[in-house]
Structures are given as structure tokens and as C-alpha cells.
Amino acid sequence: MDRPNRWTESDRRFMASALRLARRGLTRVEPNPAVGAVLVQSDGPIGQGWHRQFGKSHAEIEAIEDARRLGNDLHGSTLYVTLEPCCHWGKTGPCTEAILREGIARVVVAAADPFDRVGGKGIKQLQDGGVSVEVGLLEAEARALNAWWYKFYETGRPWVIGKWAQTLDGKFACANGHSQWISSPASRKVVHALRWSVRAIVTGSGTVASDDPELTVRLAKVSPAGPPLRVVLDSRARIGCDSRLVATSREVPVLVMTGPQVDPQREDALRAGGCEVWRVGADEDGLDLDEVVGELGRRGAGRVLVEAGATLMSGFLRRGLLDELVVFVSSALAMDPEARQLSGLSPETVDQFEREYALQSVRRVGDDVMLVLWRR
């Protein structure tokens, strides 16, 4: 927690700079957290860095290497970093060892790391090595930056993002269910970057039947973490084995979540096509979505993207399972009373929605407007 009497205005300024650097890594470093770091000597910055991409150097190492390139002496310096330095081997080596090796005297950490392989161990290792460590400067801002990371490692449940495109009059799709290309090409590019950053993409059998999506990441650069798991919620296992999802399931994994009353022969057909089939419980509206989310967390998916039609998206909203909403509003009008839209939300649910979600950003993307809301 931020303690105003402990830190100087310079401390706050340098940590704010580290947070700005960390934001540059968003949608590039997942499934790692976004982290920024600033090295300071005699109240002046001597190096800076941020975690640029999953599998690449962490922010602390980037800052150290930047200071070296500039010919600066790191001995006795202060490091401001937005997340507790790691102390274990993963894709890269322990940052704590590099900090000790360089003779950095003081480390100011915005927030401790909830990941159990770090979880205070990095701070202790630095303190045992004679480094002065202070924790909690701009902590709220640092936790908000990596809200999904904290939720996942503190609760075991993923950060769930609901993404949809709608017409100006709030329609998801035409009466026949067709919903492709409501959004502009620029918006679709943003969606692929969002897919790049998650570990699972969830859709429903209705979307598969009407749009036959692949749900792949079509960007020039492939995530080093690999493609996200594609998940279809299909209580009766009715999706066609000739669908593009099933046809590509041996190249990019597909998990079909079915209900307890599914026909075993349908399950066998999907498995033969290359899909994994997993049964979950059911409720009055279909599959138990809370169990779906819990199972994806158990499988290690810290960030989950729901790309589904109005019915399934309404179900996630009614149950309060969406942590973030990404909505693309096009300039088109459906003007069709039979067109699909969010439904089943009672006046009480609407009031609750207004209390629970806060608008984070609004920006123009091509011919669309992109809204981002987070659960408060």
C-alpha cells in the first residue's frame, strides 16, 4: 500500500515512469505480466527498460543493459520496478541474481508478485544479499496494470474478456444468425492482437454453425507462447466435424465442452476428428458457465476471451463472469427487429451492471468505436 510519508516526490516520479514503460508491453508479453523498470543514480535516471515480449528479457535486465550501453556505473544505484523481481529460472534467468551482481543498493517495488514461485522470495533474496527493498509505491496502479495476473494467481480463476461487435442499434447479427464483418478491417486487426494475448478463446455452437470461424490468430508474428486453446461450448456436441474448427484441430487444439446428456457417439466423432471433449454440468440455461470458467483456470488459462453470439454472451453477463468488456460499435444500422441482441437482462441486472462496470477507454478504430469496460 502507498505510504505517502515514506517516499519522496522523486520516488513517485520514477515509479510512474516505470509504470508508463510497463504499459508498452501490454498484449505482447502475455502470458507474462507487463513490467517496467527505471535505474537511478544521484536522483537521475541512468537506464530504463520494459518486458517487451513473452520469452524475452525481463524489465530489470533491459534496464541494466540500457545503463551499460550508456556507460553508466550501476553500483549503489536505485532500481524502481513495477513488480517484484523474479528469483527462479524460467524462459530467462533470475532477475534477483543480476541485481545483486551489479551492486544495486536499493530496490523500490510497486507490488509483490502473487506467483507462487516468486511470492516474496525475490524480495527476501535481495534483502539477504544486502539490498534495501521497499514495497508498495503506487501499488494500486501496478495491480490494475496486471489485474488479470493478480486475479489468476490469487484465486486460480482466469480473467475473462467478453468481446463483441454490434451495429449502431445494438444488434449482434442478422435474423439468420450471420454476424461476420459487422466490424471494420482495422477492428478485426485489433481483435487478432487481443487473441494473441489470451490462452483460451471461447465460443458457442451457434456461432460455429452460423459463421464457421477458425478463431486463430492471423498476425505476421506468432506468439512464443503458442496459439490459444479454442473452446466450443456445445451441450449436445452438435458441431459439424466438417467445420473449420474441427478440421484444423490437429494443428491448433480444440476443446469441446459438452453437457451430461450428450450422445457418446457424437463425442467419439469429435475425438476422432482431433478434438478433446470434456463434460461439464448443466443449469437451466445450458452448460454451467461458472464450471466452464473454473475448468479453464485449472488448465492454466489466466486470460480467456469469449467471442460468442448474443445468447451466450448474455449468459456470461447475467452470471457476472466477465471481468472486461471489449465492444466494437460500427456505424452500420441493422434496422431488423428480429436481429440478435443481448437479452434476458432484467432491470435489476441492468442496474447492477452500471454499478459493477466502469468505462476504461473509448477510441476510434477504423470506422468503428471501441469501448473497453472493466469490472470495478
C-alpha positions, -999 to +999 in steps of 0.1 A: +000+000+000+013+035-009+026+053+023+030+090+015+054+097+043+079+070+032+086+080-004+098+113-019+083+130-050+113+117-069+104+082-059+069+087-072+081+102-104+104+074-112+079+047-104+053+065-125+078+064-153+083+026-148+045+021-150+044+040-183+072+018-196+054-013-185+022-004-205+042-007-237+044-044-232+006-050-229-008-075-254+028-085-262+041-102-231+011-124-220+010-149-205+036-130-185+028-097-167+037-063-181+066-049-161+087-017-163+119-007-146+140+025-142+175+027-128+185+059-109+218+072-097+222+105-078+185+113-084+189+110-122+179+081-145+207+060-159+188+032-176+153+020-183+135-010-198+103-029-200+093-065-207+089-064-245+077-099-254+070-132-238+102-152-236+125-121-239+145-103-212+126-090-182+123-053-175+151-053-149+176-069-173+165-044-200+172-015-177+206-029-166+216-034-202+204+000-212+226+016-184+256-004-196+251+007-231+251+043-219+284+037-200+268+043-165+280+028-133+253+008-116+270+003-082+250+019-054+221+028-077+183+025-071+160+003-092+123+012-095+103-018-107+066-023-110+066-060-100+087-080-075+118-093-093+118-130-102+141-153-084+138-185-105+147-199-139+120-198-165+123-186-200+150-163-187+173-163-156+166-148-122+165-110-121+175-110-085+209-125-093+215-098-119+205-071-094+229-085-068+257-089-093+255-053-104+257-039-069+224-021-070+219-009-035+182-001-033+151-016-050+117+000-048+089-024-058+054-013-067+037-046-059+047-081-047+042-110-071+014-134-063+030-161-085+040-189-060+075-193-075+082-157-065+056-146-039+080-127-016+110-150-023+125-124-047+123-097-021+138-119+006+167-130-017+175-093-023+174-084+014+195-114+023+220-101-003+222-067+015+199-048-008+174-023+007+140-032-005+108-011-002+074-024-014+041-006-021+048+026-040+019+031-064+008-004-057-029+002-067-017+014-102+006-016-105-020-041-096-045-025-120-019-028-148-018-066-144-052-071-130-056-105-147-023-117-133-034-109-097-068-125-102-054-157-116-027-163-091-047-152-061-079-171-069-070-197-096-097-183-119-090-166-152-096-130-162-125-133-187-129-108-215-161-106-234-156-093-269-184-085-294-191-063-324-225-046-328-243-023-351-252+012-341-287+000-330-272-027-308-276-058-330-251-087-330-263-104-361-290-106-387-321-126-381-305-156-399-277-155-373-250-142-397-227-119-378-194-118-397-179-085-408-200-061-387-168-045-376-142-028-398-109-044-410-090-022-385-111-036-357-105-071-368-068-065-366-072-053-330-092-085-323-063-106-335-039-088-312-063-095-284-065-132-293-027-132-293-027-121-256-050-148-242-046-186-236-081-196-245-109-184-268-144-195-260-173-196-285-207-213-287-221-239-311-245-214-325-216-192-337-198-222-352-230-231-371-237-196-384-202-182-390-179-213-392-150-194-376-114-206-372-107-185-341-070-184-350-045-155-346-038-141-380-009-119-374+026-119-390+042-126-357+032-158-338+032-157-300+061-176-285+036-190-260+018-208-288-017-204-301-046-201-276-068-231-270-101-229-289-131-238-268-166-246-281-195-247-256-218-273-272-241-291-247-251-318-273-218-320-292-237-309-324-210-290-342-201-305-375-169-325-380-165-306-413-164-272-395-132-253-398-126-256-361-127-294-362-108-296-395-079-277-380-080-292-345-048-312-350-028-281-358-044-258-332-061-275-303-099-275-299-117-283-266-154-291-269-172-287-236-205-307-236-232-314-211-240-345-191-267-358-215-245-358-246-247-387-271-214-407-267-213-413-304-211-376-310-183-373-285-164-401-303-168-385-337-153-352-324-124-371-307-118-389-340-117-355-357-089-344-333-108-325-306-107-330-269-142-334-254-149-325-217-182-328-199-194-301-175-225-297-155-257-280-168-281-255-154-315-240-166-299-221-195-275-248-207-239-255-196-227-244-162-207-214-173-191-209-138-178-245-141-165-238-176-145-208-163-132-228-134-120-256-156-102-232-179-084-218-149-075-253-138-059-258-172-037-228-167-056-202-188-050-169-170-067-148-197-098-161-215-115-144-244-152-150-251-162-144-287-198-156-289-233-147-300-258-127-281-273-156-262-241-170-248-227-135-241-259-127-222-254-158-201-219-147-191-231-112-183-261-125-162-238-146-141-212-119-136-184-139-152-169-112-174-141-091-159-136-070-190-158-060-220-144-050-254-171-037-276-168-026-312-197-003-323-200+000-361-216+028-380-240+004-397-277+000-388-294-034-388-329-020-386-342-055-382-364-063-352-356-100-355-318-094-354-299-109-325-290-087-295-283-091-258-313-103-239-326-117-207-312-089-186-337-078-160-339-041-148-321-053-116-294-068-138-290-035-157-287-015-125-262-040-112-242-037-145-240+000-141-226-004-106-202-031-114-185-020-147-165+012-153-156+026-186-118+025-191-113+038-226-130+049-258-112+052-291-119+052-328-106+021-347-111+024-384-148+032-389-158+018-355-157+030-319-140+006-295-152+007-258-133-011-230-150-016-196-137-033-165-154-048-135-149-023-106 
